[in-house]
Amino acid sequence: EVQLVESGGGLVQAGGSLRLSCAVSGFTFEDYAIGWFRQVPGKEHEGVSCISTKDGNKGTFYADSVKGRFTFSADSAKNTLYLQMNDLKPEDTAVYYCAARRHPLYSGLFYCAYHNGMNYWGQGTQVTVSS
């Protein structure tokens, strides 16, 4: 059974930093798509950063709203994903989720844009940025 468990959320002032973690079990990092998403009440999931083995050497996709501030990394030895968030803004306030799928057909950009393509989701962690 695949499980994803996020941690590291909290309350931070604007300009501050947080690092989210996502512990992954039952999932091997071979032929995969993984990503971070966020959601505010009443809105759809927004893809923050995603990567797919279909990307080859293209690198990680980042939404324009977080580019240059957020960094997505993965430690396959620890089966853990990370989202380092710097220079946080009040508009970054949301519940953050990590997600994954096996055997992706498309790029990380695609799965960030169409979150329903991800098969496995964590329970989410709240990030609140005060002004």
C-alpha positions in Angstrom: 0.0 0.0 0.0 1.3 3.4 -1.0 1.3 6.0 1.7 2.5 9.6 1.7 2.7 11.6 4.9 3.4 15.3 4.9 4.9 17.3 7.8 6.6 20.6 8.4 3.7 23.0 7.9 3.0 25.8 10.4 2.6 29.5 10.9 5.4 31.8 9.6 5.7 35.5 9.0 6.0 36.9 5.5 9.6 36.6 4.3 10.2 33.5 6.4 11.0 30.0 5.4 9.6 26.5 5.9 10.6 23.1 4.7 7.9 20.5 4.1 8.7 16.8 4.1 6.8 14.0 2.6 7.6 10.5 3.8 6.7 7.9 1.1 6.2 4.2 1.7 5.2 1.4 -0.6 6.4 3.3 -3.6 9.7 2.9 -5.5 11.3 5.8 -7.3 11.4 4.1 -10.7 9.3 5.4 -13.6 7.3 7.9 -11.5 5.8 11.3 -11.3 5.9 13.2 -8.0 4.9 16.6 -7.0 3.7 19.2 -4.5 0.3 20.8 -4.7 -1.6 23.3 -2.6 -5.2 24.1 -2.1 -7.1 27.0 -0.6 -10.8 26.6 0.4 -13.1 26.8 -2.6 -10.4 26.4 -5.2 -8.9 23.5 -7.1 -5.5 22.1 -6.3 -2.7 24.2 -7.7 0.4 22.4 -8.9 3.4 24.0 -7.2 6.3 21.8 -8.4 6.3 18.4 -10.2 8.7 16.1 -11.9 8.2 13.1 -14.1 10.6 10.5 -15.4 9.2 11.5 -18.8 11.0 14.8 -18.3 14.4 13.3 -19.0 16.9 16.1 -18.4 14.4 18.9 -18.6 14.4 19.4 -14.9 11.7 20.1 -12.4 8.6 22.1 -13.2 7.8 25.1 -10.9 4.7 27.2 -11.0 5.5 30.8 -11.9 4.2 32.0 -8.6 6.9 30.1 -6.7 9.8 30.0 -9.1 13.0 31.2 -7.5 11.5 30.9 -4.0 10.6 27.2 -3.7 12.9 24.2 -4.3 11.7 20.6 -4.7 14.1 17.8 -3.8 14.0 14.1 -3.2 16.1 11.7 -1.1 15.4 8.3 -2.7 17.5 6.6 0.0 15.2 8.0 2.7 12.1 7.8 0.4 11.4 11.4 1.3 10.4 14.4 -0.7 11.1 17.9 0.4 9.7 21.4 -0.5 12.0 24.2 0.7 10.0 27.4 0.7 11.8 30.7 1.1 10.6 34.3 1.0 7.1 33.2 1.9 4.2 35.5 1.1 0.6 35.6 2.5 -0.7 34.3 -0.8 1.3 31.1 -0.2 -1.1 30.2 2.6 -2.8 26.9 1.7 -2.9 23.2 2.6 0.1 21.6 0.9 -0.1 18.1 -0.4 2.5 15.7 -1.9 1.3 13.3 -4.6 2.7 10.6 -6.8 1.9 8.2 -9.6 3.6 5.2 -11.1 4.3 4.8 -14.8 3.6 8.4 -15.9 2.7 9.1 -19.5 3.4 12.8 -19.5 5.7 15.5 -18.2 5.8 17.0 -14.7 4.3 20.2 -16.1 1.3 18.1 -17.3 0.7 16.5 -13.9 1.0 19.9 -12.1 -1.6 21.3 -14.5 -3.9 18.2 -14.3 -3.7 17.0 -10.7 -6.2 14.2 -11.2 -3.4 12.4 -13.0 -1.8 11.7 -9.7 -2.9 8.5 -8.1 -1.6 8.8 -4.5 -2.0 11.7 -2.2 -1.0 12.6 1.3 -3.3 14.1 3.9 -1.9 17.6 3.6 -0.2 20.0 5.9 -1.3 23.6 6.6 1.0 26.5 5.8 -0.1 29.9 7.0 1.9 33.0 6.2 1.0 36.1 8.2 1.6 39.6 6.8 
